[in-house]
Amino acid sequence: MRTYRRRTSTALALSTAVTLASGLALGAAPASALPPGPAHTGPVHPGPAHPGPAHPGQHRTFDLQAHRGGVALTVENTLPAFDKALALGVSTLELDVQITRDGYAVVTHDRDPNPAKCVDTTPAYPGDPQFPYVPGTTYIKDLTLAQVRTIDCGSLRQPQFPGQELHPGERMPLLTEVLDLVNRHRARQVTLNIETKVEAGAPEQTAPREQFVQVVAREVRRARLVDQVTIQSFDWGALMRMREVEPRLPLVALTNGQQFLQVGVEGASPWLGGLDIDDFPGSTQHKLVAAVASFGADAVSPVHGDPQGGTVGDPGYVPFTTPELVRAAHRRGLEVIPWTVDDRATMETLMDLGVDGLITDRPDLLRTVMAERHLRLPKRY
């Protein structure tokens, strides 16, 4: 299991001041409405010491994160995707969470039911004025769980992933169902990296930040998986609030570079939780690391380069995850987990820099690269 080292004792000390009452979600569904997760019966595994750069023959922990369960292999953010990733052998299931109108955490990337990925079936009830739900303009926050659960998100193959396995009729899972899946497999060496999909640049399009934090923290506690979960977000304000609500959960600061950091732009970016990136010294990479360290995050998860769908061999490709970024982060005790890396050349380049893991749509390929480098492979479940 991936466990980030705490860089200071301050964050953990806050836990004595946080009461169980903080687990009550603002506007969330009542606890009795959701099935409880099974008890955690496995041992707690201590985290590894901070690893250095990868070298052939060095048996160290490297974090293989299956992006949305491994998008290139199975329809994304579905129970079959996460089940397949566990069978393949990954160290981390990366997943996204949105909040419905009635307060349920559902696992889906997009803030609206995306017509490129999902199709309508029937309305939740006859004459529902919100039907159809998948025109690409209806936000998850405005739909109930009953409405969301009519949507088929397993029948459409993404053209960029011709090998993607379909599961017709598959619905968006509840976060509780993914947590339960990990418990059923007794996958005690697997981490769940849960992204709270707060749209800080357009907050009216997603549920309130506070609701994201409270609902996710509550469900993780209920499943007794606090020691197997990390929380990531592009909205650093959500991370800051999660530290107050549940200090035991490690925090991962996502960034896509200049678009969200807004280096040299007057005023603070809405994505940085009130921080102004220009208040920090140095290059963009140094500013990023200093800002992330300033609020006690445990890791930084930067885009690998620009364009984000590019590769190191492409003309015009500009790396964002640089040796400078990795060195600066490691000096501050932060791990570096770039996203989303799907080709061998970019994987190997970043691994040579000494990154601590990679988020990938191709967990099968990354596992092969890890084996070739004699890195410890995650357990299969």
Contacts in CASP RR format, 6 or more apart in sequence:
PFRMAT RR
TARGET T0000
AUTHOR 0000-0000-0000
METHOD contacts of the structure
MODEL  1
MRTYRRRTSTALALSTAVTLASGLALGAAPASALPPGPAHTGPVHPGPAH
PGPAHPGQHRTFDLQAHRGGVALTVENTLPAFDKALALGVSTLELDVQIT
RDGYAVVTHDRDPNPAKCVDTTPAYPGDPQFPYVPGTTYIKDLTLAQVRT
IDCGSLRQPQFPGQELHPGERMPLLTEVLDLVNRHRARQVTLNIETKVEA
GAPEQTAPREQFVQVVAREVRRARLVDQVTIQSFDWGALMRMREVEPRLP
LVALTNGQQFLQVGVEGASPWLGGLDIDDFPGSTQHKLVAAVASFGADAV
SPVHGDPQGGTVGDPGYVPFTTPELVRAAHRRGLEVIPWTVDDRATMETL
MDLGVDGLITDRPDLLRTVMAERHLRLPKRY
1 45 0 8 1.000
1 47 0 8 1.000
1 91 0 8 1.000
1 188 0 8 1.000
1 189 0 8 1.000
1 190 0 8 1.000
1 191 0 8 1.000
1 227 0 8 1.000
1 228 0 8 1.000
2 47 0 8 1.000
2 61 0 8 1.000
2 63 0 8 1.000
2 91 0 8 1.000
2 92 0 8 1.000
2 191 0 8 1.000
2 230 0 8 1.000
3 45 0 8 1.000
3 46 0 8 1.000
3 47 0 8 1.000
3 48 0 8 1.000
3 191 0 8 1.000
3 227 0 8 1.000
3 250 0 8 1.000
4 47 0 8 1.000
4 230 0 8 1.000
4 250 0 8 1.000
4 298 0 8 1.000
4 299 0 8 1.000
4 335 0 8 1.000
5 47 0 8 1.000
5 49 0 8 1.000
5 50 0 8 1.000
5 298 0 8 1.000
5 333 0 8 1.000
6 12 0 8 1.000
6 250 0 8 1.000
6 298 0 8 1.000
7 293 0 8 1.000
7 296 0 8 1.000
7 298 0 8 1.000
7 332 0 8 1.000
7 333 0 8 1.000
7 334 0 8 1.000
8 296 0 8 1.000
11 243 0 8 1.000
11 247 0 8 1.000
11 296 0 8 1.000
12 247 0 8 1.000
12 248 0 8 1.000
13 247 0 8 1.000
14 243 0 8 1.000
14 244 0 8 1.000
14 247 0 8 1.000
15 247 0 8 1.000
15 248 0 8 1.000
18 244 0 8 1.000
18 245 0 8 1.000
18 246 0 8 1.000
18 247 0 8 1.000
22 214 0 8 1.000
22 217 0 8 1.000
22 244 0 8 1.000
22 245 0 8 1.000
22 246 0 8 1.000
23 214 0 8 1.000
23 217 0 8 1.000
23 218 0 8 1.000
23 221 0 8 1.000
23 245 0 8 1.000
23 246 0 8 1.000
24 214 0 8 1.000
24 218 0 8 1.000
25 103 0 8 1.000
25 211 0 8 1.000
25 214 0 8 1.000
25 215 0 8 1.000
25 218 0 8 1.000
26 208 0 8 1.000
26 210 0 8 1.000
26 211 0 8 1.000
26 214 0 8 1.000
27 103 0 8 1.000
27 211 0 8 1.000
28 103 0 8 1.000
28 104 0 8 1.000
28 211 0 8 1.000
28 214 0 8 1.000
28 215 0 8 1.000
28 218 0 8 1.000
29 102 0 8 1.000
29 103 0 8 1.000
29 104 0 8 1.000
29 145 0 8 1.000
31 218 0 8 1.000
31 222 0 8 1.000
34 104 0 8 1.000
34 174 0 8 1.000
34 176 0 8 1.000
34 219 0 8 1.000
34 222 0 8 1.000
35 176 0 8 1.000
35 180 0 8 1.000
36 222 0 8 1.000
37 176 0 8 1.000
37 179 0 8 1.000
37 180 0 8 1.000
37 183 0 8 1.000
37 222 0 8 1.000
37 223 0 8 1.000
37 224 0 8 1.000
38 180 0 8 1.000
38 183 0 8 1.000
38 184 0 8 1.000
38 223 0 8 1.000
38 224 0 8 1.000
39 224 0 8 1.000
40 183 0 8 1.000
40 223 0 8 1.000
40 224 0 8 1.000
40 225 0 8 1.000
40 227 0 8 1.000
41 186 0 8 1.000
42 186 0 8 1.000
42 188 0 8 1.000
43 188 0 8 1.000
44 227 0 8 1.000
45 188 0 8 1.000
45 189 0 8 1.000
48 60 0 8 1.000
48 61 0 8 1.000
50 330 0 8 1.000
50 333 0 8 1.000
50 335 0 8 1.000
51 60 0 8 1.000
51 61 0 8 1.000
51 62 0 8 1.000
51 356 0 8 1.000
52 60 0 8 1.000
52 330 0 8 1.000
52 354 0 8 1.000
53 352 0 8 1.000
53 353 0 8 1.000
53 354 0 8 1.000
54 60 0 8 1.000
54 62 0 8 1.000
54 351 0 8 1.000
54 352 0 8 1.000
54 354 0 8 1.000
54 373 0 8 1.000
54 375 0 8 1.000
56 373 0 8 1.000
56 374 0 8 1.000
57 373 0 8 1.000
57 374 0 8 1.000
58 374 0 8 1.000
58 375 0 8 1.000
59 374 0 8 1.000
59 375 0 8 1.000
59 376 0 8 1.000
60 375 0 8 1.000
60 376 0 8 1.000
61 91 0 8 1.000
61 376 0 8 1.000
62 91 0 8 1.000
62 351 0 8 1.000
62 356 0 8 1.000
62 357 0 8 1.000
62 370 0 8 1.000
62 375 0 8 1.000
62 376 0 8 1.000
63 91 0 8 1.000
63 92 0 8 1.000
63 191 0 8 1.000
63 335 0 8 1.000
63 337 0 8 1.000
63 356 0 8 1.000
63 357 0 8 1.000
63 358 0 8 1.000
64 89 0 8 1.000
64 90 0 8 1.000
64 91 0 8 1.000
64 92 0 8 1.000
64 357 0 8 1.000
64 358 0 8 1.000
64 360 0 8 1.000
64 363 0 8 1.000
64 366 0 8 1.000
64 367 0 8 1.000
64 370 0 8 1.000
64 378 0 8 1.000
65 90 0 8 1.000
65 91 0 8 1.000
65 92 0 8 1.000
65 93 0 8 1.000
65 94 0 8 1.000
65 193 0 8 1.000
65 337 0 8 1.000
65 357 0 8 1.000
65 358 0 8 1.000
65 359 0 8 1.000
65 360 0 8 1.000
65 363 0 8 1.000
66 81 0 8 1.000
66 82 0 8 1.000
66 85 0 8 1.000
66 88 0 8 1.000
66 90 0 8 1.000
66 92 0 8 1.000
66 93 0 8 1.000
66 94 0 8 1.000
66 360 0 8 1.000
66 363 0 8 1.000
67 94 0 8 1.000
67 339 0 8 1.000
67 340 0 8 1.000
67 359 0 8 1.000
67 360 0 8 1.000
67 361 0 8 1.000
67 363 0 8 1.000
68 76 0 8 1.000
68 77 0 8 1.000
68 81 0 8 1.000
68 94 0 8 1.000
68 95 0 8 1.000
68 96 0 8 1.000
68 109 0 8 1.000
68 361 0 8 1.000
69 76 0 8 1.000
69 77 0 8 1.000
69 81 0 8 1.000
69 82 0 8 1.000
69 84 0 8 1.000
69 85 0 8 1.000
69 93 0 8 1.000
69 94 0 8 1.000
69 95 0 8 1.000
69 363 0 8 1.000
70 76 0 8 1.000
70 81 0 8 1.000
70 84 0 8 1.000
70 85 0 8 1.000
70 360 0 8 1.000
70 361 0 8 1.000
70 362 0 8 1.000
70 363 0 8 1.000
71 81 0 8 1.000
71 158 0 8 1.000
71 161 0 8 1.000
71 164 0 8 1.000
71 361 0 8 1.000
72 161 0 8 1.000
72 163 0 8 1.000
72 164 0 8 1.000
72 342 0 8 1.000
72 361 0 8 1.000
72 362 0 8 1.000
72 364 0 8 1.000
73 81 0 8 1.000
73 84 0 8 1.000
73 85 0 8 1.000
73 88 0 8 1.000
73 161 0 8 1.000
73 163 0 8 1.000
73 164 0 8 1.000
73 165 0 8 1.000
73 361 0 8 1.000
73 362 0 8 1.000
73 363 0 8 1.000
73 364 0 8 1.000
74 80 0 8 1.000
74 81 0 8 1.000
74 84 0 8 1.000
74 85 0 8 1.000
74 164 0 8 1.000
74 165 0 8 1.000
74 167 0 8 1.000
75 81 0 8 1.000
75 117 0 8 1.000
75 153 0 8 1.000
75 154 0 8 1.000
75 156 0 8 1.000
75 157 0 8 1.000
75 164 0 8 1.000
75 165 0 8 1.000
75 166 0 8 1.000
75 167 0 8 1.000
75 170 0 8 1.000
76 109 0 8 1.000
76 117 0 8 1.000
76 158 0 8 1.000
77 95 0 8 1.000
77 96 0 8 1.000
77 107 0 8 1.000
77 108 0 8 1.000
77 109 0 8 1.000
77 153 0 8 1.000
77 172 0 8 1.000
77 173 0 8 1.000
78 153 0 8 1.000
78 154 0 8 1.000
78 167 0 8 1.000
78 170 0 8 1.000
78 172 0 8 1.000
78 173 0 8 1.000
79 170 0 8 1.000
79 173 0 8 1.000
79 177 0 8 1.000
79 178 0 8 1.000
79 181 0 8 1.000
80 165 0 8 1.000
80 167 0 8 1.000
80 170 0 8 1.000
82 93 0 8 1.000
82 95 0 8 1.000
82 178 0 8 1.000
82 181 0 8 1.000
82 182 0 8 1.000
83 181 0 8 1.000
84 165 0 8 1.000
85 93 0 8 1.000
85 363 0 8 1.000
86 93 0 8 1.000
86 181 0 8 1.000
86 182 0 8 1.000
86 185 0 8 1.000
86 187 0 8 1.000
86 190 0 8 1.000
86 380 0 8 1.000
86 381 0 8 1.000
87 380 0 8 1.000
87 381 0 8 1.000
88 363 0 8 1.000
88 364 0 8 1.000
88 367 0 8 1.000
88 380 0 8 1.000
89 363 0 8 1.000
89 367 0 8 1.000
89 377 0 8 1.000
89 378 0 8 1.000
89 379 0 8 1.000
89 380 0 8 1.000
89 381 0 8 1.000
90 190 0 8 1.000
90 363 0 8 1.000
90 367 0 8 1.000
90 378 0 8 1.000
91 189 0 8 1.000
91 190 0 8 1.000
91 191 0 8 1.000
91 378 0 8 1.000
92 190 0 8 1.000
92 191 0 8 1.000
92 192 0 8 1.000
92 193 0 8 1.000
92 230 0 8 1.000
93 178 0 8 1.000
93 182 0 8 1.000
93 190 0 8 1.000
93 191 0 8 1.000
93 192 0 8 1.000
93 193 0 8 1.000
94 193 0 8 1.000
94 195 0 8 1.000
94 232 0 8 1.000
94 359 0 8 1.000
95 107 0 8 1.000
95 175 0 8 1.000
95 178 0 8 1.000
95 192 0 8 1.000
95 193 0 8 1.000
95 194 0 8 1.000
95 195 0 8 1.000
96 107 0 8 1.000
96 108 0 8 1.000
96 109 0 8 1.000
96 194 0 8 1.000
96 195 0 8 1.000
96 197 0 8 1.000
97 105 0 8 1.000
97 106 0 8 1.000
97 107 0 8 1.000
97 108 0 8 1.000
97 175 0 8 1.000
97 194 0 8 1.000
97 195 0 8 1.000
97 196 0 8 1.000
97 197 0 8 1.000
97 212 0 8 1.000
97 216 0 8 1.000
98 105 0 8 1.000
98 106 0 8 1.000
98 108 0 8 1.000
98 110 0 8 1.000
98 111 0 8 1.000
98 140 0 8 1.000
98 141 0 8 1.000
98 197 0 8 1.000
98 206 0 8 1.000
98 207 0 8 1.000
99 105 0 8 1.000
99 106 0 8 1.000
99 140 0 8 1.000
99 141 0 8 1.000
99 206 0 8 1.000
99 207 0 8 1.000
99 211 0 8 1.000
99 212 0 8 1.000
99 215 0 8 1.000
100 106 0 8 1.000
100 140 0 8 1.000
100 141 0 8 1.000
100 143 0 8 1.000
100 144 0 8 1.000
100 145 0 8 1.000
100 148 0 8 1.000
101 141 0 8 1.000
101 142 0 8 1.000
101 143 0 8 1.000
101 144 0 8 1.000
102 144 0 8 1.000
102 145 0 8 1.000
103 145 0 8 1.000
103 207 0 8 1.000
103 211 0 8 1.000
103 215 0 8 1.000
104 145 0 8 1.000
104 174 0 8 1.000
104 215 0 8 1.000
105 174 0 8 1.000
105 175 0 8 1.000
105 176 0 8 1.000
105 215 0 8 1.000
105 216 0 8 1.000
105 219 0 8 1.000
106 140 0 8 1.000
106 145 0 8 1.000
106 148 0 8 1.000
106 172 0 8 1.000
106 173 0 8 1.000
106 174 0 8 1.000
106 175 0 8 1.000
107 172 0 8 1.000
107 173 0 8 1.000
107 174 0 8 1.000
107 175 0 8 1.000
107 177 0 8 1.000
107 178 0 8 1.000
108 140 0 8 1.000
108 153 0 8 1.000
108 172 0 8 1.000
109 197 0 8 1.000
110 117 0 8 1.000
110 140 0 8 1.000
111 139 0 8 1.000
111 140 0 8 1.000
111 141 0 8 1.000
111 197 0 8 1.000
111 199 0 8 1.000
111 205 0 8 1.000
111 206 0 8 1.000
112 136 0 8 1.000
112 137 0 8 1.000
112 138 0 8 1.000
112 139 0 8 1.000
112 140 0 8 1.000
112 205 0 8 1.000
113 133 0 8 1.000
113 134 0 8 1.000
113 136 0 8 1.000
113 138 0 8 1.000
113 140 0 8 1.000
113 143 0 8 1.000
113 148 0 8 1.000
113 151 0 8 1.000
113 153 0 8 1.000
114 134 0 8 1.000
114 136 0 8 1.000
115 134 0 8 1.000
115 135 0 8 1.000
115 136 0 8 1.000
116 156 0 8 1.000
116 158 0 8 1.000
117 153 0 8 1.000
117 154 0 8 1.000
117 156 0 8 1.000
117 158 0 8 1.000
118 134 0 8 1.000
118 151 0 8 1.000
118 152 0 8 1.000
118 153 0 8 1.000
118 154 0 8 1.000
118 156 0 8 1.000
118 172 0 8 1.000
119 134 0 8 1.000
119 151 0 8 1.000
119 152 0 8 1.000
119 155 0 8 1.000
119 156 0 8 1.000
120 131 0 8 1.000
120 132 0 8 1.000
120 133 0 8 1.000
120 134 0 8 1.000
120 150 0 8 1.000
120 151 0 8 1.000
120 152 0 8 1.000
121 150 0 8 1.000
121 151 0 8 1.000
121 152 0 8 1.000
121 169 0 8 1.000
122 150 0 8 1.000
123 131 0 8 1.000
123 147 0 8 1.000
123 150 0 8 1.000
124 131 0 8 1.000
124 144 0 8 1.000
124 146 0 8 1.000
124 147 0 8 1.000
124 149 0 8 1.000
124 150 0 8 1.000
125 146 0 8 1.000
128 147 0 8 1.000
130 138 0 8 1.000
130 142 0 8 1.000
130 143 0 8 1.000
130 147 0 8 1.000
131 147 0 8 1.000
133 143 0 8 1.000
133 147 0 8 1.000
133 148 0 8 1.000
133 150 0 8 1.000
133 151 0 8 1.000
134 151 0 8 1.000
139 205 0 8 1.000
139 206 0 8 1.000
140 148 0 8 1.000
140 206 0 8 1.000
141 205 0 8 1.000
141 206 0 8 1.000
141 207 0 8 1.000
145 174 0 8 1.000
148 171 0 8 1.000
148 172 0 8 1.000
149 171 0 8 1.000
149 172 0 8 1.000
151 171 0 8 1.000
151 172 0 8 1.000
152 168 0 8 1.000
152 169 0 8 1.000
152 170 0 8 1.000
152 171 0 8 1.000
153 169 0 8 1.000
153 170 0 8 1.000
153 171 0 8 1.000
153 172 0 8 1.000
154 166 0 8 1.000
154 167 0 8 1.000
154 168 0 8 1.000
154 169 0 8 1.000
154 170 0 8 1.000
155 166 0 8 1.000
155 167 0 8 1.000
155 168 0 8 1.000
155 169 0 8 1.000
155 170 0 8 1.000
156 166 0 8 1.000
157 163 0 8 1.000
157 164 0 8 1.000
157 166 0 8 1.000
158 164 0 8 1.000
161 361 0 8 1.000
175 194 0 8 1.000
175 215 0 8 1.000
175 216 0 8 1.000
175 219 0 8 1.000
176 219 0 8 1.000
176 222 0 8 1.000
176 223 0 8 1.000
178 192 0 8 1.000
179 192 0 8 1.000
179 219 0 8 1.000
179 220 0 8 1.000
179 222 0 8 1.000
179 223 0 8 1.000
179 225 0 8 1.000
180 223 0 8 1.000
182 190 0 8 1.000
182 192 0 8 1.000
182 223 0 8 1.000
182 225 0 8 1.000
182 228 0 8 1.000
183 223 0 8 1.000
183 224 0 8 1.000
183 225 0 8 1.000
185 381 0 8 1.000
186 381 0 8 1.000
187 379 0 8 1.000
187 381 0 8 1.000
188 228 0 8 1.000
189 378 0 8 1.000
189 379 0 8 1.000
190 228 0 8 1.000
190 378 0 8 1.000
190 379 0 8 1.000
190 381 0 8 1.000
191 228 0 8 1.000
191 229 0 8 1.000
191 230 0 8 1.000
192 225 0 8 1.000
192 228 0 8 1.000
192 229 0 8 1.000
192 230 0 8 1.000
193 229 0 8 1.000
193 230 0 8 1.000
193 231 0 8 1.000
193 232 0 8 1.000
193 252 0 8 1.000
193 359 0 8 1.000
194 216 0 8 1.000
194 220 0 8 1.000
194 229 0 8 1.000
194 230 0 8 1.000
194 231 0 8 1.000
194 232 0 8 1.000
195 231 0 8 1.000
195 232 0 8 1.000
195 233 0 8 1.000
195 254 0 8 1.000
196 209 0 8 1.000
196 212 0 8 1.000
196 213 0 8 1.000
196 216 0 8 1.000
196 231 0 8 1.000
196 232 0 8 1.000
196 233 0 8 1.000
196 235 0 8 1.000
196 238 0 8 1.000
196 242 0 8 1.000
197 206 0 8 1.000
197 212 0 8 1.000
197 233 0 8 1.000
198 206 0 8 1.000
198 207 0 8 1.000
198 209 0 8 1.000
198 212 0 8 1.000
198 233 0 8 1.000
198 234 0 8 1.000
198 235 0 8 1.000
198 237 0 8 1.000
198 238 0 8 1.000
199 205 0 8 1.000
199 206 0 8 1.000
199 235 0 8 1.000
200 209 0 8 1.000
200 234 0 8 1.000
200 235 0 8 1.000
200 237 0 8 1.000
200 270 0 8 1.000
200 271 0 8 1.000
200 273 0 8 1.000
201 270 0 8 1.000
201 271 0 8 1.000
203 209 0 8 1.000
206 212 0 8 1.000
209 235 0 8 1.000
209 237 0 8 1.000
209 238 0 8 1.000
209 241 0 8 1.000
210 241 0 8 1.000
212 238 0 8 1.000
213 238 0 8 1.000
213 241 0 8 1.000
213 242 0 8 1.000
213 245 0 8 1.000
214 245 0 8 1.000
216 231 0 8 1.000
216 242 0 8 1.000
217 242 0 8 1.000
217 245 0 8 1.000
217 246 0 8 1.000
217 249 0 8 1.000
220 226 0 8 1.000
220 229 0 8 1.000
220 246 0 8 1.000
220 249 0 8 1.000
221 246 0 8 1.000
226 246 0 8 1.000
226 248 0 8 1.000
226 249 0 8 1.000
227 248 0 8 1.000
229 249 0 8 1.000
230 249 0 8 1.000
230 250 0 8 1.000
230 251 0 8 1.000
230 252 0 8 1.000
230 298 0 8 1.000
230 299 0 8 1.000
231 238 0 8 1.000
231 239 0 8 1.000
231 242 0 8 1.000
231 249 0 8 1.000
231 250 0 8 1.000
231 251 0 8 1.000
231 252 0 8 1.000
232 239 0 8 1.000
232 251 0 8 1.000
232 252 0 8 1.000
232 253 0 8 1.000
232 254 0 8 1.000
232 301 0 8 1.000
233 239 0 8 1.000
233 252 0 8 1.000
233 253 0 8 1.000
233 254 0 8 1.000
234 254 0 8 1.000
234 255 0 8 1.000
234 256 0 8 1.000
234 260 0 8 1.000
234 271 0 8 1.000
235 271 0 8 1.000
235 273 0 8 1.000
236 253 0 8 1.000
236 271 0 8 1.000
236 272 0 8 1.000
236 273 0 8 1.000
236 274 0 8 1.000
236 275 0 8 1.000
236 292 0 8 1.000
236 295 0 8 1.000
236 297 0 8 1.000
237 272 0 8 1.000
237 273 0 8 1.000
237 274 0 8 1.000
239 251 0 8 1.000
239 252 0 8 1.000
239 253 0 8 1.000
239 295 0 8 1.000
239 297 0 8 1.000
240 273 0 8 1.000
240 295 0 8 1.000
242 249 0 8 1.000
242 251 0 8 1.000
243 251 0 8 1.000
243 295 0 8 1.000
243 296 0 8 1.000
250 298 0 8 1.000
250 299 0 8 1.000
251 296 0 8 1.000
251 297 0 8 1.000
251 298 0 8 1.000
251 299 0 8 1.000
252 297 0 8 1.000
252 298 0 8 1.000
252 299 0 8 1.000
252 300 0 8 1.000
252 301 0 8 1.000
252 337 0 8 1.000
253 292 0 8 1.000
253 297 0 8 1.000
253 299 0 8 1.000
253 300 0 8 1.000
253 301 0 8 1.000
254 301 0 8 1.000
254 302 0 8 1.000
254 339 0 8 1.000
255 261 0 8 1.000
255 271 0 8 1.000
255 288 0 8 1.000
255 300 0 8 1.000
255 301 0 8 1.000
255 302 0 8 1.000
255 303 0 8 1.000
256 302 0 8 1.000
256 303 0 8 1.000
256 308 0 8 1.000
257 284 0 8 1.000
257 288 0 8 1.000
257 302 0 8 1.000
257 303 0 8 1.000
257 306 0 8 1.000
257 320 0 8 1.000
258 284 0 8 1.000
260 269 0 8 1.000
260 271 0 8 1.000
260 272 0 8 1.000
261 269 0 8 1.000
261 271 0 8 1.000
261 272 0 8 1.000
261 277 0 8 1.000
261 284 0 8 1.000
261 287 0 8 1.000
261 288 0 8 1.000
262 268 0 8 1.000
262 269 0 8 1.000
262 277 0 8 1.000
263 277 0 8 1.000
263 278 0 8 1.000
263 284 0 8 1.000
263 287 0 8 1.000
264 277 0 8 1.000
264 278 0 8 1.000
265 278 0 8 1.000
267 276 0 8 1.000
267 278 0 8 1.000
268 274 0 8 1.000
268 275 0 8 1.000
268 276 0 8 1.000
268 277 0 8 1.000
269 276 0 8 1.000
269 277 0 8 1.000
272 291 0 8 1.000
275 291 0 8 1.000
275 294 0 8 1.000
275 295 0 8 1.000
277 287 0 8 1.000
277 288 0 8 1.000
277 291 0 8 1.000
278 287 0 8 1.000
280 286 0 8 1.000
280 287 0 8 1.000
280 290 0 8 1.000
280 291 0 8 1.000
280 294 0 8 1.000
281 287 0 8 1.000
281 290 0 8 1.000
283 324 0 8 1.000
285 320 0 8 1.000
285 322 0 8 1.000
285 324 0 8 1.000
285 325 0 8 1.000
285 328 0 8 1.000
286 324 0 8 1.000
286 328 0 8 1.000
288 300 0 8 1.000
288 302 0 8 1.000
288 325 0 8 1.000
289 300 0 8 1.000
289 325 0 8 1.000
289 328 0 8 1.000
289 329 0 8 1.000
289 332 0 8 1.000
289 334 0 8 1.000
290 328 0 8 1.000
290 332 0 8 1.000
292 300 0 8 1.000
292 329 0 8 1.000
292 334 0 8 1.000
293 332 0 8 1.000
293 333 0 8 1.000
293 334 0 8 1.000
297 334 0 8 1.000
298 334 0 8 1.000
298 335 0 8 1.000
299 334 0 8 1.000
299 335 0 8 1.000
299 336 0 8 1.000
299 337 0 8 1.000
299 356 0 8 1.000
300 325 0 8 1.000
300 329 0 8 1.000
300 334 0 8 1.000
300 335 0 8 1.000
300 336 0 8 1.000
300 337 0 8 1.000
301 336 0 8 1.000
301 337 0 8 1.000
301 338 0 8 1.000
301 339 0 8 1.000
301 359 0 8 1.000
302 320 0 8 1.000
302 321 0 8 1.000
302 325 0 8 1.000
302 336 0 8 1.000
302 338 0 8 1.000
302 339 0 8 1.000
303 320 0 8 1.000
303 321 0 8 1.000
303 338 0 8 1.000
303 339 0 8 1.000
304 319 0 8 1.000
304 320 0 8 1.000
304 321 0 8 1.000
304 338 0 8 1.000
304 339 0 8 1.000
304 340 0 8 1.000
304 341 0 8 1.000
304 346 0 8 1.000
304 350 0 8 1.000
305 317 0 8 1.000
305 318 0 8 1.000
305 319 0 8 1.000
305 320 0 8 1.000
305 321 0 8 1.000
306 317 0 8 1.000
306 318 0 8 1.000
306 320 0 8 1.000
307 317 0 8 1.000
308 340 0 8 1.000
309 340 0 8 1.000
310 317 0 8 1.000
310 346 0 8 1.000
311 317 0 8 1.000
311 343 0 8 1.000
311 345 0 8 1.000
311 346 0 8 1.000
312 319 0 8 1.000
312 345 0 8 1.000
312 346 0 8 1.000
312 349 0 8 1.000
313 345 0 8 1.000
319 349 0 8 1.000
321 336 0 8 1.000
321 338 0 8 1.000
321 350 0 8 1.000
321 353 0 8 1.000
321 355 0 8 1.000
322 353 0 8 1.000
323 353 0 8 1.000
325 336 0 8 1.000
326 336 0 8 1.000
326 353 0 8 1.000
326 354 0 8 1.000
326 355 0 8 1.000
329 335 0 8 1.000
329 336 0 8 1.000
330 336 0 8 1.000
335 356 0 8 1.000
335 357 0 8 1.000
336 354 0 8 1.000
336 355 0 8 1.000
336 356 0 8 1.000
336 357 0 8 1.000
337 355 0 8 1.000
337 356 0 8 1.000
337 357 0 8 1.000
337 358 0 8 1.000
337 359 0 8 1.000
338 350 0 8 1.000
338 355 0 8 1.000
338 357 0 8 1.000
338 358 0 8 1.000
338 359 0 8 1.000
339 358 0 8 1.000
339 359 0 8 1.000
340 359 0 8 1.000
340 360 0 8 1.000
340 361 0 8 1.000
341 347 0 8 1.000
341 350 0 8 1.000
341 358 0 8 1.000
341 359 0 8 1.000
341 360 0 8 1.000
341 366 0 8 1.000
342 360 0 8 1.000
342 361 0 8 1.000
342 362 0 8 1.000
342 365 0 8 1.000
343 362 0 8 1.000
343 365 0 8 1.000
344 365 0 8 1.000
344 369 0 8 1.000
347 358 0 8 1.000
347 360 0 8 1.000
347 365 0 8 1.000
347 366 0 8 1.000
347 369 0 8 1.000
348 369 0 8 1.000
350 358 0 8 1.000
351 358 0 8 1.000
351 369 0 8 1.000
351 373 0 8 1.000
358 366 0 8 1.000
360 366 0 8 1.000
367 377 0 8 1.000
367 378 0 8 1.000
370 376 0 8 1.000
370 377 0 8 1.000
371 377 0 8 1.000
END
